[in-house]
Amino acid sequence: MTVSRSGSSKERLMAAAIELMANRGFKGVSTKEIAAAAGVSEMTLFRQFGSKKNLLDQAVDRHHYSAEMELFFREDIVWDLAQDLHQISRLYHDIMNRNRHLFLIVLKDDELTDIRERAQQHPRKLLELLTGYLADMRERQAVIEMDVQAQAMAFMWMNYGAFMAGLFVASPIADRGAEAVIAGGVETFARAWAASN
């Protein structure tokens, strides 16, 4: 296993834990092995995280998408419905795929239900951001009158479903490629939501 020796010891510990647990599961990896792979002492792991579970919990929080999404909504929205929806979907899939090992670890182990529950803050934040965006687009008369929260949720489920379809096994959706799924989904939502001029 090769964990980069650059970055803080905290980052190296998170990377080592994710890499080891992706192969052997949460229970199959010891704190001693994580520390050794990160190039630090086991005491450093305990000092920084307290436990293996806290380490994983912080890794989930660190690598989830809400911070990057907040930045995107704050700085990169261009107020073009199709273009914005495409960028939101692309960013979502990029982040989810970058962190797919982390999601597999948390989804596979029944002992980690509390971490899964806390991770729900991230989709809630995305729902809040999307709902606000659609409400703003409604104010600009760029989208039709609609239940913006329900529609934001439908858009999120489309993206989540596309990601989950290829997470565990190959699927017809995954075979088409994320870009094709994103393009088709964005076109459908943008056409349905766009206000007629």
RAKA-V200387 format. One record per residue. RES is the residue in one small letter. BURIAL is I if it has 9 or more other C-alpha atoms within 8 Angstrom, else O. Layout:
BEGIN
RES;BURIAL
RES;BURIAL
END
This chain:
BEGIN
m;O
t;O
v;I
s;O
r;O
s;O
g;O
s;O
s;O
k;O
e;O
r;I
l;I
m;I
a;I
a;I
a;I
i;I
e;I
l;I
m;I
a;I
n;O
r;I
g;I
f;I
k;O
g;O
v;I
s;O
t;I
k;O
e;O
i;I
a;I
a;I
a;I
a;I
g;O
v;I
s;I
e;I
m;O
t;I
l;I
f;I
r;O
q;O
f;I
g;I
s;I
k;I
k;O
n;I
l;I
l;I
d;I
q;O
a;I
v;I
d;O
r;O
h;O
h;I
y;I
s;I
a;O
e;O
m;I
e;I
l;I
f;I
f;I
r;O
e;O
d;O
i;I
v;O
w;O
d;O
l;I
a;I
q;O
d;I
l;I
h;I
q;O
i;I
s;I
r;I
l;I
y;I
h;I
d;O
i;I
m;I
n;O
r;O
n;I
r;I
h;I
l;I
f;O
l;I
i;I
v;I
l;I
k;O
d;I
d;O
e;O
l;I
t;I
d;O
i;I
r;I
e;O
r;O
a;I
q;O
q;O
h;I
p;I
r;O
k;I
l;I
l;I
e;O
l;I
l;I
t;I
g;O
y;O
l;I
a;I
d;O
m;I
r;I
e;O
r;O
q;O
a;I
v;I
i;I
e;O
m;O
d;O
v;I
q;I
a;O
q;I
a;I
m;I
a;O
f;I
m;I
w;O
m;I
n;I
y;O
g;O
a;I
f;I
m;O
a;I
g;I
l;I
f;O
v;O
a;I
s;O
p;O
i;I
a;I
d;O
r;O
g;O
a;I
e;O
a;O
v;I
i;I
a;I
g;O
g;I
v;I
e;I
t;O
f;I
a;I
r;O
a;O
w;O
a;I
a;O
s;O
n;O
END
